[in-house]
Amino acid sequence: MGVEAKKETLGFQTEARQLLHLMIHSLYSNKEIFLRELISNASDAADKLRFAALAKPELLEDDPELKITVDFDPKKKTITISDNGIGMNREEIIENLGTIAKSGTAQFLESLTGDEKKDSRLIGQFGVGFYSAFIVADKVEVYSRKAGEPAGQGVKWESAGEADFNVESVDKSDRGTSIVLHLKKDEKEFAEGYRLRGIVRKYADHISIPVMMVKEEPGDKDKKADKKAPEYEAVNTAQALWIRPRTELKDEEYKEFYKHISHDFGDPLDWSHNKVEGKLEYTSLLYLPARAPFDMWNRDAARGLKLYVQRVFIMDDAEQFLPLYLRFIKGVVDSNDISLNVSREILQKDPAVDSMKSALTKRVLDMLAKLKKKDKDAYQKFWNEFGQILKEGPAEDYANREKIAKLLLFATTHTETSLQDQSLEDYVSRMKDGQDKIYYIAAESYNTARNSPHLEVFRKKGIEVLLLSDRVDEWFVSHLMEFDGKSFQDVTRGELDLGKLDSEEEKKQHEEIDKQAEPLLKRLKDSLGDAVSEVRTTHRLTDSPACLSIAEHDMGAQMRKIMEAAGQKMPEFKPIFEINPAHPLVAKLDAEANEARFNDLAAILFDQASLAEGGQLDDPGSYIRRLNKLLLDLSGQ
């Protein structure tokens, strides 16, 4: 088959087309990042070849010195970024440049607002990559040949960044990829040496392979073209940033390296750079992002650190070095104690990896603890983005449960806002004399939790309660169990026992009320039948007539919904119906002689208690009919 016969025109995937349009129209304020993204991709290609060449040295052909080259032509208004890395074949170039395979794309696109300024920040959260070339170019050509394949297996990709792209076979003598940007009319400033050099030094100084440009001497612009081969020089430091001493590094260098490894648009919240020497030798550079990516809740999404062994890139997304609940951490780990010829399976069995994982986990938790102490606002930003993920920690990491607990933030009855900004240490410091439990309530929403009738007695006595409304809360508290020697107590579970917080006189009054209410409790149980497991009096209510509670060892409503959503068949659940004998409605119910009317009132109170918990009625139609009938009776109709 000839070269021409292998030329074809293909359409962009829908998501790629939408992102391209947004890229071209939204990132007008920071156009120069296109060069950062393309150099970062070239660096990744070189890293992948270096690793592949460990097993197959012949892939390096006769060109073992890996590098990136940036050329420009002011007359033609072109910029060419070339690398001699791993390269791509025809299938890979179609897959990598015609589609966006990253999970979370649909959610990302749904989040776009049409406001260019806000959307440009969202692009940064998603990562821009190759498509950033179209910020400054109206046509892009890509020439690539995969390492180890013959020159005749080269491929050319070309697009104007609209609906489609062309792919054809070409001869390419050197391996790797060259990207040619044909600049838009108003972007010719980028075809200048001094401009490109400034961008490279700003964004790519930390890259561990050299970025080469033609050496320019003063007055070069005025000289006539010289036929001799141009002389190239490295523009960047070309030394892996993480192996340089911390004292030599500036904050800006750390921030730019974060953007390189994460493809994030914004700065990180914090970072930790550490070199370990002794039994194990490794260097780590860990970053705390400022925003969560769109696929954060997909526990199967790519995650983990970039792994280097003796400065040789081994793999992206090495997930073995941090637990799943810290999957938001980005960074690099470079070890001297792991085999160069490494694989994921070998990593899982290496005791050195287990030791490193333990140490890196503690380092992340310490970084978070320091941030929480030194910068409350920055930590609050972290919590708003990643708090729910950190709550997975107590179940996954028993050894660090206490450290994780100190990092948690909650909404409580102590404040008038839904913001989760109160720590367990804050709560314990405000506990009442004689209080030996940390009280909490878990509900579908903050408002449901805050307005629950179960909190009435706690407000009366000034006892603080944690208001939990994240879907993971009930599950995570069941694994945390205690903090600072104090156990957690769900205020809706079991019979309320405030221990020393109730006086002897109050306990005596409760016993008398319980005894007097026994006939009413029997009538209610007979009336409600199998809808409830038990009817009893309660002393947790001061303003409401009734509420629902659950037995000490029953599963809570939140957990039931999570299990049901996962397809788990749950056993039938019957709540405990608790009444407040001091409430006028309950007194009226007790005095009701008409059995049919008593049954209607009992059913209404039960349904109202269910609604107050954020529950759904099994038969809302019957509730409405009973309520309407009651209203008509009251109006004398």
JOMO-V604781 format. One record per run of one state. SS is the DSSP state (helix for helix, strand for strand, loop for the rest). FROM is the first residue (numbers start at 1). TO is the last residue. If there is no record, write none. Layout:
<<SS FROM TO> <SS FROM TO>>
This chain:
<<loop 1 3> <helix 4 6> <loop 7 7> <strand 8 11> <loop 12 13> <helix 14 26> <loop 27 27> <helix 28 30> <loop 31 32> <helix 33 55> <loop 56 56> <helix 57 60> <loop 61 66> <strand 67 73> <loop 74 77> <strand 78 83> <loop 84 89> <helix 90 98> <loop 99 104> <helix 105 110> <loop 111 115> <helix 116 126> <loop 127 128> <helix 129 135> <loop 136 136> <strand 137 145> <loop 146 150> <helix 151 153> <strand 154 159> <loop 160 163> <strand 164 170> <loop 171 175> <strand 176 183> <loop 184 184> <helix 185 191> <loop 192 192> <helix 193 203> <loop 204 209> <strand 210 214> <loop 215 219> <helix 220 222> <loop 223 231> <strand 232 234> <loop 235 240> <helix 241 243> <loop 244 245> <helix 246 248> <loop 249 250> <helix 251 262> <loop 263 269> <strand 270 276> <loop 277 281> <strand 282 288> <loop 289 304> <strand 305 309> <loop 310 311> <strand 312 318> <helix 319 321> <loop 322 323> <helix 324 326> <loop 327 328> <strand 329 335> <loop 336 343> <helix 344 349> <loop 350 350> <helix 351 374> <loop 375 375> <helix 376 390> <loop 391 392> <helix 393 396> <loop 397 397> <helix 398 405> <loop 406 408> <strand 409 412> <loop 413 421> <strand 422 423> <helix 424 429> <loop 430 436> <strand 437 442> <loop 443 445> <helix 446 450> <loop 451 452> <helix 453 461> <loop 462 465> <strand 466 468> <loop 469 472> <helix 473 480> <loop 481 481> <strand 482 483> <loop 484 485> <strand 486 490> <loop 491 492> <strand 493 493> <loop 494 498> <helix 499 501> <loop 502 503> <helix 504 516> <loop 517 517> <helix 518 531> <strand 532 537> <loop 538 545> <strand 546 550> <loop 551 556> <helix 557 565> <loop 566 574> <strand 575 579> <loop 580 583> <helix 584 591> <loop 592 594> <helix 595 612> <loop 613 619> <helix 620 635> <loop 636 637>>
